[in-house]
Amino acid sequence: MRWVNPPIYPYIWKLVVGDRTDVDSYRGSFEDWCILDTFALYLEQLHDLPKEFHRKDMPKGALSIATIAVERAWKMWSTGVYVKPKRPAESQFAEGLWSDRTELVMESLEQTTHRKWKKIFKGARSFIDVHQKRSSRHAKAQRKVVGDNGRAICVEEDSGSDSGSDVSLMG
């Protein structure tokens, strides 16, 4: 059996106008909501970095990894239920399995215009901070077993009144 790349990867596009088999019917590359949602996670982390770590370049690497991560997810759920890869190595999001696909996406992103990036950022903006951040099951279980750690109990008793009347947040 010989593998053939399809002429289009529908999951990358925002919408299809017309015939799904016609490459020219697809609009909004890298604007699919799954890709934008995944890319927004990167943007959230970037926002928390000190300004000296911000770059002027467009985050092509982050968008390409988000795109390929979505491809991987669609592949694993393509039957409608999760299909675990037969070999453990195929379960990993590893360079050997995904770098060539990521590089191909980078080829497209190298040609992306400033105007297109504005559309991508605008689409990703609606996904920023929409996910409720919560502790993992592992972190919750560890806390039950070990109890609170130094990060959670760094409270020191102060002398004096604790009425709070002498505290001004805007003063």
Beta strands, then each sheet from edge to edge (+ up, - down):
strand 1: 13-16
strand 2: 26-29
sheet 1: 1+ 2-
end
